[in-house]
């Protein structure tokens, strides 16, 4: 019994010792009554704080200073930037923390905004005009080209215009032709006139017949393109002209002439001369499929040629081909251009600009205000007082340095048109500043 009592007493003492040890450890390290018996000693040697931590930045905001040009510079007080020697500006960590936590809104010190050279523009509602540029070449106006031919057989005896490209005026003699048919018709006209003079054409049958023969001869000459002036000369002189002059039916340039024309026998329908009227000229251009909706008959165009620097010619689309080219997927158009002084010539190359109205009464912003990520279009809205917010938008037509906004903006809002990436960098910097502040306070707070 004595041995069993000894064992029980030893076990009880061991249990008491263990309980006392746990109680002592709990009182010293967990400090339920806030007595801090070893707080100073542990904190000084181990960096451990057994009581409630007092946040050095929880009661008041820390004031930091940064450089407007080098925002990664952070100092505890004012001074000069070690890089560019600019004066440091204050940055309020409380404001930074608030801006970082307010969704995507960014708050930047106005001094920093000014140094960033941030430019803005107002969202406007107006017509959006596109600019479509293409190139083309000049050619003769197909509606103002004439062919000189004869409606009778004959022989060319004299030629007055001998060179291709030579300018001619309407009524100017081109060549003289001898035709037995013409001579015979001239003789019939003169004979009918002489015969009619012997009778009273109003009262006698013979007089009426003679007058009818004369009218028939005149009409036949007119059908052969003999001018009224030439017929009047024939009747006035009473002499048969062995040869008759063929004159230019229009003013322009001689584009084609039969070689060796003098002495040549010609027959009806033979193209002797080809004349192009240069009062207007055509410009042939090609446009792509996606542009055909903006350009059509009657569209106005501005034309510039390197041959005449500073001169702008204006024309109108007069003809559109009915189908696209299968090789180039383009559609050919003809632009009619007035040609004062006839200084525009076929074969010249020209630059053409169209300015169609792509959208009427649209919300329009400068193109540089839109950041394109490939999948989304983003703009930065200036909310005032140094606050900026990115916003996703849906874009429409684009042209003339502007872009149409279909969704995401309202008229009158102000957008950032430059330094958007600096604002994005400043936004990222604010988050970095918070981390740096947290790192600074870490050794003291923990």
DRENDO-1510 file (C-alpha; in Angstrom, 1 decimal, always signed):
<recs>
REC; n; res; u; v; w
REC; 1; UNK; +0.0; +0.0; +0.0 .
REC; 2; UNK; +2.9; +2.3; +0.7 .
REC; 3; UNK; +4.3; +1.8; -2.8 .
REC; 4; UNK; +0.9; +2.5; -4.5 .
REC; 5; UNK; +0.5; +5.7; -2.4 .
REC; 6; UNK; +3.8; +6.9; -3.6 .
REC; 7; UNK; +3.0; +6.3; -7.2 .
REC; 8; UNK; -0.3; +8.2; -6.9 .
REC; 9; UNK; +1.3; +11.1; -5.2 .
REC; 10; UNK; +4.0; +11.4; -7.9 .
REC; 11; UNK; +1.4; +11.3; -10.7 .
REC; 12; UNK; -0.6; +14.0; -9.0 .
REC; 13; UNK; +2.5; +16.2; -8.7 .
REC; 14; UNK; +3.3; +15.7; -12.4 .
REC; 15; UNK; -0.2; +16.8; -13.4 .
REC; 16; UNK; -0.1; +19.8; -11.2 .
REC; 17; UNK; +3.3; +20.8; -12.7 .
REC; 18; UNK; +1.9; +20.5; -16.3 .
REC; 19; UNK; -1.2; +22.6; -15.5 .
REC; 20; UNK; +0.9; +25.3; -13.8 .
REC; 21; UNK; +3.2; +25.4; -16.8 .
REC; 22; UNK; +0.4; +25.9; -19.3 .
REC; 23; UNK; -1.2; +28.6; -17.1 .
REC; 24; UNK; +2.1; +30.5; -16.8 .
REC; 25; UNK; +2.6; +30.3; -20.6 .
REC; 26; UNK; -0.9; +31.5; -21.3 .
REC; 27; UNK; -0.6; +34.5; -18.8 .
REC; 28; UNK; +2.7; +35.6; -20.2 .
REC; 29; UNK; +2.2; +35.3; -23.9 .
REC; 30; UNK; -1.6; +35.6; -24.5 .
REC; 31; UNK; -2.0; +38.3; -21.8 .
REC; 32; UNK; -5.8; +38.1; -21.2 .
REC; 33; UNK; -5.8; +41.0; -18.8 .
REC; 34; UNK; -3.5; +43.3; -20.8 .
REC; 35; UNK; -0.7; +43.5; -18.2 .
REC; 36; UNK; +2.1; +43.1; -20.9 .
REC; 37; UNK; +4.6; +41.5; -18.4 .
REC; 38; UNK; +7.2; +40.6; -21.1 .
REC; 39; UNK; +6.0; +42.8; -23.9 .
REC; 40; UNK; +8.9; +45.3; -23.8 .
REC; 41; UNK; +11.6; +42.5; -23.5 .
REC; 42; UNK; +10.2; +40.4; -26.3 .
REC; 43; UNK; +9.5; +43.4; -28.6 .
REC; 44; UNK; +13.1; +44.7; -28.1 .
REC; 45; UNK; +14.8; +41.4; -28.7 .
REC; 46; UNK; +12.5; +39.4; -30.9 .
REC; 47; UNK; +10.4; +42.0; -32.7 .
REC; 48; UNK; +7.2; +40.4; -31.3 .
REC; 49; UNK; +4.3; +42.3; -29.8 .
REC; 50; UNK; +2.0; +40.5; -27.4 .
REC; 51; UNK; -0.5; +43.3; -27.0 .
REC; 52; UNK; -2.8; +45.0; -29.4 .
REC; 53; UNK; -1.0; +46.6; -32.4 .
REC; 54; UNK; -1.3; +50.3; -32.8 .
REC; 55; UNK; -1.2; +51.0; -36.6 .
REC; 56; UNK; +1.1; +53.9; -37.2 .
REC; 57; UNK; -0.9; +54.7; -40.4 .
REC; 58; UNK; -4.3; +53.7; -39.1 .
REC; 59; UNK; -4.9; +56.9; -37.1 .
REC; 60; UNK; -3.5; +59.5; -39.5 .
REC; 61; UNK; -2.4; +59.6; -43.2 .
REC; 62; UNK; +1.2; +59.4; -44.1 .
REC; 63; UNK; +2.4; +62.3; -46.4 .
REC; 64; UNK; +4.7; +61.2; -49.2 .
REC; 65; UNK; +6.3; +63.2; -52.0 .
REC; 66; UNK; +6.9; +62.2; -55.6 .
REC; 67; UNK; +8.3; +63.6; -58.8 .
REC; 68; UNK; +5.7; +64.6; -61.6 .
REC; 69; UNK; +8.1; +63.3; -64.3 .
REC; 70; UNK; +9.4; +60.3; -62.4 .
REC; 71; UNK; +6.5; +59.0; -60.3 .
REC; 72; UNK; +8.5; +56.0; -59.0 .
REC; 73; UNK; +10.4; +58.4; -56.8 .
REC; 74; UNK; +8.9; +58.4; -53.3 .
REC; 75; UNK; +10.2; +60.6; -50.5 .
REC; 76; UNK; +9.1; +61.3; -46.9 .
REC; 77; UNK; +9.4; +65.0; -47.3 .
REC; 78; UNK; +9.6; +67.8; -49.9 .
REC; 79; UNK; +12.7; +68.4; -51.9 .
REC; 80; UNK; +14.1; +68.0; -55.4 .
REC; 81; UNK; +13.9; +65.0; -57.7 .
REC; 82; UNK; +17.3; +63.2; -57.7 .
REC; 83; UNK; +16.9; +62.6; -61.5 .
REC; 84; UNK; +15.6; +65.8; -63.0 .
REC; 85; UNK; +15.9; +68.2; -60.1 .
REC; 86; UNK; +12.2; +69.1; -60.3 .
REC; 87; UNK; +10.3; +70.0; -57.1 .
REC; 88; UNK; +8.6; +67.1; -55.5 .
REC; 89; UNK; +4.8; +67.3; -55.2 .
REC; 90; UNK; +2.8; +65.8; -52.3 .
REC; 91; UNK; +0.9; +62.6; -52.8 .
REC; 92; UNK; -1.8; +61.8; -50.2 .
REC; 93; UNK; -1.8; +58.1; -49.4 .
REC; 94; UNK; -5.3; +58.3; -48.2 .
REC; 95; UNK; -6.5; +59.7; -51.5 .
REC; 96; UNK; -4.5; +57.1; -53.4 .
REC; 97; UNK; -6.0; +54.3; -51.3 .
REC; 98; UNK; -9.5; +55.7; -51.9 .
REC; 99; UNK; -9.0; +56.0; -55.6 .
REC; 100; UNK; -7.6; +52.5; -55.9 .
REC; 101; UNK; -10.7; +51.1; -54.1 .
REC; 102; UNK; -13.2; +53.1; -56.3 .
REC; 103; UNK; -13.7; +50.5; -59.0 .
REC; 104; UNK; -11.8; +51.8; -62.1 .
REC; 105; UNK; -11.8; +55.5; -61.4 .
REC; 106; UNK; -8.4; +57.0; -61.3 .
REC; 107; UNK; -7.5; +60.1; -59.2 .
REC; 108; UNK; -4.4; +62.0; -60.2 .
REC; 109; UNK; -2.9; +65.1; -58.7 .
REC; 110; UNK; -3.8; +68.2; -60.9 .
REC; 111; UNK; -0.1; +69.1; -61.0 .
REC; 112; UNK; +0.7; +65.7; -62.4 .
REC; 113; UNK; -2.1; +66.0; -65.0 .
REC; 114; UNK; -0.6; +69.3; -66.2 .
REC; 115; UNK; +2.9; +67.8; -66.5 .
REC; 116; UNK; +1.5; +64.9; -68.4 .
REC; 117; UNK; +0.2; +67.4; -71.0 .
REC; 118; UNK; -3.3; +65.7; -71.0 .
REC; 119; UNK; -5.5; +66.9; -73.8 .
REC; 120; UNK; -9.3; +66.5; -74.0 .
REC; 121; UNK; -12.2; +66.9; -76.4 .
REC; 122; UNK; -15.9; +67.1; -76.1 .
REC; 123; UNK; -18.3; +64.4; -77.5 .
REC; 124; UNK; -20.2; +66.2; -80.3 .
REC; 125; UNK; -23.3; +65.4; -82.3 .
REC; 126; UNK; -22.9; +66.2; -86.0 .
REC; 127; UNK; -22.6; +64.7; -89.5 .
REC; 128; UNK; -19.6; +62.5; -90.0 .
REC; 129; UNK; -17.9; +62.8; -93.4 .
REC; 130; UNK; -15.5; +60.2; -94.7 .
REC; 131; UNK; -12.6; +60.7; -97.0 .
REC; 132; UNK; -12.1; +58.1; -99.7 .
REC; 133; UNK; -8.9; +58.4; -101.7 .
REC; 134; UNK; -8.1; +56.6; -105.0 .
REC; 135; UNK; -6.1; +57.2; -108.1 .
REC; 136; UNK; -7.1; +57.3; -111.8 .
REC; 137; UNK; -6.1; +58.4; -115.3 .
REC; 138; UNK; -7.7; +60.9; -117.6 .
REC; 139; UNK; -9.3; +59.9; -120.9 .
REC; 140; UNK; -11.4; +61.6; -123.5 .
REC; 141; UNK; -15.1; +62.3; -122.9 .
REC; 142; UNK; -16.8; +59.5; -124.9 .
REC; 143; UNK; -19.9; +61.7; -125.2 .
REC; 144; UNK; -17.9; +64.5; -126.9 .
REC; 145; UNK; -16.0; +62.5; -129.5 .
REC; 146; UNK; -17.0; +62.8; -133.2 .
REC; 147; UNK; -16.0; +61.0; -136.3 .
REC; 148; UNK; -15.6; +62.8; -139.6 .
REC; 149; UNK; -16.7; +60.6; -142.6 .
REC; 150; UNK; -18.5; +61.1; -145.9 .
REC; 151; UNK; -21.8; +59.8; -147.1 .
REC; 152; UNK; -20.7; +59.8; -150.7 .
REC; 153; UNK; -17.8; +58.4; -152.7 .
REC; 154; UNK; -15.0; +60.7; -153.9 .
REC; 155; UNK; -11.4; +61.5; -154.0 .
REC; 156; UNK; -9.5; +63.8; -151.5 .
REC; 157; UNK; -7.7; +66.5; -153.4 .
REC; 158; UNK; -6.4; +68.8; -150.6 .
REC; 159; UNK; -5.9; +68.3; -146.9 .
REC; 160; UNK; -5.8; +71.3; -144.4 .
REC; 161; UNK; -5.2; +69.4; -141.2 .
REC; 162; UNK; -2.2; +67.0; -141.4 .
REC; 163; UNK; -1.2; +66.2; -137.8 .
REC; 164; UNK; -2.7; +64.0; -135.0 .
REC; 165; UNK; -3.2; +66.1; -131.9 .
REC; 166; UNK; -3.7; +69.3; -133.9 .
REC; 167; UNK; -6.5; +71.5; -132.4 .
REC; 168; UNK; -9.4; +72.5; -134.6 .
REC; 169; UNK; -12.4; +74.7; -134.3 .
REC; 170; UNK; -16.0; +74.0; -135.3 .
REC; 171; UNK; -16.5; +74.9; -139.0 .
REC; 172; UNK; -12.7; +74.8; -139.8 .
REC; 173; UNK; -11.9; +73.1; -143.2 .
REC; 174; UNK; -10.4; +69.7; -142.9 .
REC; 175; UNK; -10.0; +68.6; -146.5 .
REC; 176; UNK; -11.4; +69.1; -150.0 .
REC; 177; UNK; -13.1; +66.3; -151.9 .
REC; 178; UNK; -14.2; +65.7; -155.5 .
REC; 179; UNK; -17.3; +63.6; -155.9 .
REC; 180; UNK; -19.1; +63.1; -159.2 .
REC; 181; UNK; -22.3; +62.6; -157.2 .
REC; 182; UNK; -21.9; +66.0; -155.5 .
REC; 183; UNK; -21.1; +67.8; -158.8 .
REC; 184; UNK; -24.2; +66.2; -160.4 .
REC; 185; UNK; -26.4; +67.3; -157.5 .
REC; 186; UNK; -25.0; +70.8; -157.6 .
REC; 187; UNK; -25.8; +71.0; -161.4 .
REC; 188; UNK; -29.3; +69.7; -160.7 .
REC; 189; UNK; -29.8; +72.4; -158.1 .
REC; 190; UNK; -28.6; +75.2; -160.3 .
REC; 191; UNK; -30.7; +73.9; -163.3 .
REC; 192; UNK; -33.8; +73.7; -161.2 .
REC; 193; UNK; -33.3; +77.3; -159.9 .
REC; 194; UNK; -32.8; +78.6; -163.5 .
REC; 195; UNK; -35.8; +76.7; -164.7 .
REC; 196; UNK; -38.0; +78.0; -161.9 .
REC; 197; UNK; -37.1; +81.6; -162.7 .
REC; 198; UNK; -39.0; +81.2; -166.1 .
REC; 199; UNK; -42.3; +80.4; -164.5 .
REC; 200; UNK; -44.5; +81.7; -161.8 .
REC; 201; UNK; -44.0; +79.1; -159.1 .
REC; 202; UNK; -47.3; +80.0; -157.4 .
REC; 203; UNK; -49.6; +79.7; -160.4 .
REC; 204; UNK; -48.2; +77.3; -162.9 .
REC; 205; UNK; -47.6; +73.6; -162.6 .
REC; 206; UNK; -44.2; +73.8; -164.3 .
REC; 207; UNK; -43.1; +76.5; -161.8 .
REC; 208; UNK; -44.1; +74.3; -158.9 .
REC; 209; UNK; -42.3; +71.3; -160.3 .
REC; 210; UNK; -39.1; +73.4; -160.8 .
REC; 211; UNK; -39.3; +74.7; -157.3 .
REC; 212; UNK; -39.8; +71.1; -156.0 .
REC; 213; UNK; -36.7; +69.9; -157.9 .
REC; 214; UNK; -34.6; +72.7; -156.4 .
REC; 215; UNK; -35.8; +71.9; -152.9 .
REC; 216; UNK; -35.1; +68.2; -153.5 .
REC; 217; UNK; -31.5; +69.0; -154.6 .
REC; 218; UNK; -30.9; +71.2; -151.6 .
REC; 219; UNK; -32.3; +68.5; -149.2 .
REC; 220; UNK; -30.0; +65.9; -150.8 .
REC; 221; UNK; -27.0; +68.1; -150.3 .
REC; 222; UNK; -27.9; +68.7; -146.6 .
REC; 223; UNK; -28.3; +64.9; -146.2 .
REC; 224; UNK; -24.7; +64.6; -147.4 .
REC; 225; UNK; -23.6; +67.1; -144.6 .
REC; 226; UNK; -23.1; +70.0; -147.0 .
REC; 227; UNK; -23.5; +73.1; -144.9 .
REC; 228; UNK; -26.2; +75.7; -145.5 .
REC; 229; UNK; -23.4; +78.3; -146.0 .
REC; 230; UNK; -21.9; +76.2; -148.8 .
REC; 231; UNK; -25.3; +75.8; -150.4 .
REC; 232; UNK; -26.0; +79.5; -150.3 .
REC; 233; UNK; -22.6; +80.2; -151.9 .
REC; 234; UNK; -23.5; +77.8; -154.7 .
REC; 235; UNK; -26.8; +79.5; -155.4 .
REC; 236; UNK; -25.3; +83.0; -155.1 .
REC; 237; UNK; -22.4; +82.4; -157.5 .
REC; 238; UNK; -24.3; +80.0; -159.8 .
REC; 239; UNK; -21.0; +78.2; -160.4 .
REC; 240; UNK; -20.6; +74.5; -159.7 .
REC; 241; UNK; -17.8; +73.8; -157.3 .
REC; 242; UNK; -15.6; +71.0; -158.5 .
REC; 243; UNK; -14.5; +70.2; -155.0 .
REC; 244; UNK; -16.3; +70.9; -151.7 .
REC; 245; UNK; -14.7; +71.6; -148.3 .
REC; 246; UNK; -15.4; +69.1; -145.5 .
REC; 247; UNK; -15.4; +71.1; -142.2 .
REC; 248; UNK; -15.0; +70.1; -138.5 .
REC; 249; UNK; -18.3; +69.3; -136.9 .
REC; 250; UNK; -17.0; +70.2; -133.4 .
REC; 251; UNK; -14.0; +71.9; -131.7 .
REC; 252; UNK; -11.3; +69.7; -130.2 .
REC; 253; UNK; -8.2; +67.8; -130.9 .
REC; 254; UNK; -7.6; +65.5; -133.9 .
REC; 255; UNK; -7.2; +62.1; -132.4 .
REC; 256; UNK; -7.1; +60.1; -135.6 .
REC; 257; UNK; -6.4; +60.8; -139.2 .
REC; 258; UNK; -5.9; +58.4; -142.2 .
REC; 259; UNK; -2.3; +58.4; -143.3 .
REC; 260; UNK; -1.7; +59.4; -146.9 .
REC; 261; UNK; -5.1; +61.0; -147.1 .
REC; 262; UNK; -4.4; +63.4; -150.0 .
REC; 263; UNK; -5.3; +61.8; -153.3 .
REC; 264; UNK; -7.0; +58.8; -151.6 .
REC; 265; UNK; -10.4; +57.5; -152.7 .
REC; 266; UNK; -12.9; +57.5; -149.9 .
REC; 267; UNK; -16.2; +55.7; -149.7 .
REC; 268; UNK; -19.3; +56.3; -147.5 .
REC; 269; UNK; -18.7; +55.4; -143.8 .
REC; 270; UNK; -14.9; +55.6; -143.9 .
REC; 271; UNK; -13.5; +57.2; -140.7 .
REC; 272; UNK; -11.3; +60.0; -142.1 .
REC; 273; UNK; -10.8; +62.1; -139.0 .
REC; 274; UNK; -11.6; +61.5; -135.3 .
REC; 275; UNK; -12.0; +64.6; -133.1 .
REC; 276; UNK; -12.2; +64.8; -129.3 .
REC; 277; UNK; -13.9; +67.8; -127.7 .
REC; 278; UNK; -11.7; +68.8; -124.6 .
REC; 279; UNK; -14.1; +71.2; -123.0 .
REC; 280; UNK; -14.7; +68.4; -120.5 .
REC; 281; UNK; -12.6; +65.3; -119.9 .
REC; 282; UNK; -13.2; +62.0; -118.1 .
REC; 283; UNK; -11.3; +60.6; -115.2 .
REC; 284; UNK; -11.5; +56.8; -114.8 .
REC; 285; UNK; -11.1; +55.5; -111.2 .
REC; 286; UNK; -11.7; +52.3; -109.4 .
REC; 287; UNK; -13.2; +51.8; -105.9 .
REC; 288; UNK; -13.5; +48.8; -103.6 .
REC; 289; UNK; -16.7; +46.9; -102.7 .
REC; 290; UNK; -17.1; +48.4; -99.2 .
REC; 291; UNK; -16.9; +51.9; -100.7 .
REC; 292; UNK; -19.7; +51.6; -103.2 .
REC; 293; UNK; -22.4; +52.3; -100.7 .
REC; 294; UNK; -21.0; +55.8; -100.2 .
REC; 295; UNK; -20.3; +56.7; -103.8 .
REC; 296; UNK; -22.6; +56.7; -106.8 .
REC; 297; UNK; -23.9; +58.7; -109.7 .
REC; 298; UNK; -23.8; +62.4; -108.9 .
REC; 299; UNK; -21.1; +62.1; -106.2 .
REC; 300; UNK; -18.7; +65.0; -106.1 .
REC; 301; UNK; -14.9; +64.5; -106.3 .
REC; 302; UNK; -11.8; +66.6; -105.8 .
REC; 303; UNK; -9.0; +65.9; -108.2 .
REC; 304; UNK; -5.3; +66.9; -107.9 .
REC; 305; UNK; -2.5; +66.3; -110.4 .
REC; 306; UNK; +1.2; +66.6; -109.8 .
REC; 307; UNK; +1.5; +68.5; -113.1 .
REC; 308; UNK; -0.5; +71.4; -111.6 .
REC; 309; UNK; +0.6; +71.7; -108.0 .
REC; 310; UNK; -1.9; +73.7; -105.9 .
REC; 311; UNK; -4.8; +73.4; -108.4 .
REC; 312; UNK; -7.8; +71.4; -107.3 .
REC; 313; UNK; -10.3; +70.3; -110.1 .
REC; 314; UNK; -13.8; +69.3; -109.2 .
REC; 315; UNK; -15.9; +66.7; -111.0 .
REC; 316; UNK; -19.0; +64.6; -110.8 .
REC; 317; UNK; -19.5; +60.9; -111.2 .
REC; 318; UNK; -21.3; +60.5; -114.6 .
REC; 319; UNK; -21.0; +56.8; -115.2 .
REC; 320; UNK; -20.7; +53.6; -113.1 .
REC; 321; UNK; -20.0; +50.3; -114.7 .
REC; 322; UNK; -22.6; +47.6; -114.0 .
REC; 323; UNK; -20.3; +44.9; -112.5 .
REC; 324; UNK; -17.2; +44.5; -110.4 .
REC; 325; UNK; -13.9; +43.3; -111.9 .
REC; 326; UNK; -13.4; +39.6; -110.8 .
REC; 327; UNK; -9.7; +40.1; -110.7 .
REC; 328; UNK; -9.4; +43.2; -108.6 .
REC; 329; UNK; -12.8; +43.2; -106.9 .
REC; 330; UNK; -13.2; +46.9; -107.8 .
REC; 331; UNK; -15.8; +48.9; -109.7 .
REC; 332; UNK; -14.8; +51.4; -112.4 .
REC; 333; UNK; -16.4; +54.9; -112.5 .
REC; 334; UNK; -16.1; +57.8; -114.9 .
REC; 335; UNK; -15.8; +61.3; -113.4 .
REC; 336; UNK; -16.6; +64.3; -115.6 .
REC; 337; UNK; -14.3; +67.3; -115.1 .
REC; 338; UNK; -14.5; +70.7; -116.7 .
REC; 339; UNK; -11.3; +71.5; -118.6 .
REC; 340; UNK; -10.9; +75.3; -118.9 .
REC; 341; UNK; -8.0; +76.2; -121.1 .
REC; 342; UNK; -7.8; +72.5; -122.2 .
REC; 343; UNK; -4.7; +72.0; -120.0 .
REC; 344; UNK; -5.9; +68.5; -118.9 .
REC; 345; UNK; -4.9; +65.8; -121.4 .
REC; 346; UNK; -5.7; +62.2; -121.7 .
REC; 347; UNK; -3.3; +59.8; -120.0 .
REC; 348; UNK; -2.5; +62.0; -117.1 .
REC; 349; UNK; -2.6; +60.3; -113.6 .
REC; 350; UNK; -4.5; +62.0; -110.8 .
REC; 351; UNK; -5.4; +61.6; -107.1 .
REC; 352; UNK; -9.1; +61.6; -106.3 .
REC; 353; UNK; -10.8; +62.4; -103.0 .
REC; 354; UNK; -14.4; +61.8; -102.2 .
REC; 355; UNK; -16.1; +63.2; -99.1 .
REC; 356; UNK; -19.4; +61.4; -98.6 .
REC; 357; UNK; -21.5; +61.8; -95.5 .
REC; 358; UNK; -21.2; +58.4; -93.7 .
REC; 359; UNK; -23.6; +59.2; -90.9 .
REC; 360; UNK; -25.9; +62.1; -90.1 .
REC; 361; UNK; -26.3; +63.6; -86.6 .
REC; 362; UNK; -24.0; +61.0; -85.1 .
REC; 363; UNK; -22.0; +61.2; -81.8 .
REC; 364; UNK; -18.5; +61.9; -83.0 .
REC; 365; UNK; -15.1; +61.9; -81.1 .
REC; 366; UNK; -11.5; +62.2; -82.4 .
REC; 367; UNK; -10.0; +58.9; -83.5 .
REC; 368; UNK; -7.0; +59.3; -81.1 .
REC; 369; UNK; -9.4; +59.2; -78.2 .
REC; 370; UNK; -10.2; +55.5; -78.8 .
REC; 371; UNK; -7.8; +52.8; -77.6 .
REC; 372; UNK; -8.2; +49.7; -79.6 .
REC; 373; UNK; -7.3; +46.4; -77.9 .
REC; 374; UNK; -8.3; +44.1; -80.7 .
REC; 375; UNK; -11.4; +42.9; -79.0 .
REC; 376; UNK; -12.7; +46.1; -77.3 .
REC; 377; UNK; -12.6; +49.8; -77.9 .
REC; 378; UNK; -11.8; +51.9; -74.8 .
REC; 379; UNK; -12.0; +55.6; -74.1 .
REC; 380; UNK; -10.9; +57.5; -71.0 .
REC; 381; UNK; -13.5; +59.9; -69.7 .
REC; 382; UNK; -12.4; +63.0; -67.8 .
REC; 383; UNK; -14.7; +63.3; -64.8 .
REC; 384; UNK; -13.1; +66.5; -63.5 .
REC; 385; UNK; -11.0; +67.3; -60.5 .
REC; 386; UNK; -8.2; +65.0; -61.7 .
REC; 387; UNK; -10.6; +62.0; -61.9 .
REC; 388; UNK; -10.5; +59.7; -64.9 .
REC; 389; UNK; -12.5; +56.6; -65.8 .
REC; 390; UNK; -12.0; +54.1; -68.7 .
REC; 391; UNK; -15.2; +53.1; -70.5 .
REC; 392; UNK; -15.9; +50.6; -73.2 .
REC; 393; UNK; -17.6; +51.9; -76.4 .
REC; 394; UNK; -19.0; +50.6; -79.6 .
REC; 395; UNK; -17.7; +52.4; -82.7 .
REC; 396; UNK; -19.3; +52.9; -86.2 .
REC; 397; UNK; -18.1; +54.8; -89.3 .
REC; 398; UNK; -14.7; +56.5; -89.3 .
REC; 399; UNK; -13.3; +59.2; -91.4 .
REC; 400; UNK; -11.7; +62.6; -91.5 .
REC; 401; UNK; -9.9; +62.0; -88.2 .
REC; 402; UNK; -13.1; +61.3; -86.3 .
REC; 403; UNK; -15.0; +58.1; -85.4 .
REC; 404; UNK; -18.7; +57.5; -84.7 .
REC; 405; UNK; -19.8; +56.3; -81.3 .
REC; 406; UNK; -22.8; +54.0; -81.3 .
REC; 407; UNK; -22.9; +53.1; -77.6 .
REC; 408; UNK; -21.1; +54.0; -74.4 .
REC; 409; UNK; -21.0; +57.8; -74.4 .
REC; 410; UNK; -23.3; +60.8; -74.3 .
REC; 411; UNK; -23.2; +64.2; -75.9 .
REC; 412; UNK; -21.2; +66.7; -74.0 .
REC; 413; UNK; -18.9; +64.3; -72.1 .
REC; 414; UNK; -15.2; +65.1; -72.1 .
REC; 415; UNK; -12.7; +62.5; -73.3 .
REC; 416; UNK; -8.9; +62.3; -73.1 .
REC; 417; UNK; -7.3; +62.5; -76.5 .
REC; 418; UNK; -3.6; +62.2; -75.4 .
REC; 419; UNK; -1.6; +60.6; -72.6 .
REC; 420; UNK; -4.1; +57.8; -72.1 .
REC; 421; UNK; -1.2; +55.4; -71.5 .
REC; 422; UNK; +0.4; +57.7; -68.9 .
REC; 423; UNK; -3.0; +57.8; -67.1 .
REC; 424; UNK; -3.0; +54.0; -67.2 .
REC; 425; UNK; +0.5; +54.0; -65.9 .
REC; 426; UNK; -0.5; +56.3; -63.1 .
REC; 427; UNK; -3.4; +54.0; -62.2 .
REC; 428; UNK; -1.0; +51.1; -62.0 .
REC; 429; UNK; +1.4; +53.3; -60.0 .
REC; 430; UNK; -1.2; +54.0; -57.4 .
REC; 431; UNK; -1.6; +50.3; -56.6 .
REC; 432; UNK; +2.2; +50.0; -56.4 .
REC; 433; UNK; +2.3; +52.9; -54.0 .
REC; 434; UNK; -0.1; +51.2; -51.7 .
REC; 435; UNK; +2.1; +48.1; -51.7 .
REC; 436; UNK; +5.2; +50.2; -50.9 .
REC; 437; UNK; +3.4; +51.9; -48.1 .
REC; 438; UNK; +2.4; +48.6; -46.7 .
REC; 439; UNK; +6.0; +47.3; -47.0 .
REC; 440; UNK; +7.2; +50.3; -45.1 .
REC; 441; UNK; +4.8; +49.8; -42.3 .
REC; 442; UNK; +5.4; +46.1; -42.1 .
REC; 443; UNK; +8.4; +45.9; -39.8 .
REC; 444; UNK; +6.9; +48.3; -37.3 .
REC; 445; UNK; +3.4; +46.9; -37.3 .
REC; 446; UNK; +4.3; +43.3; -37.1 .
</recs>
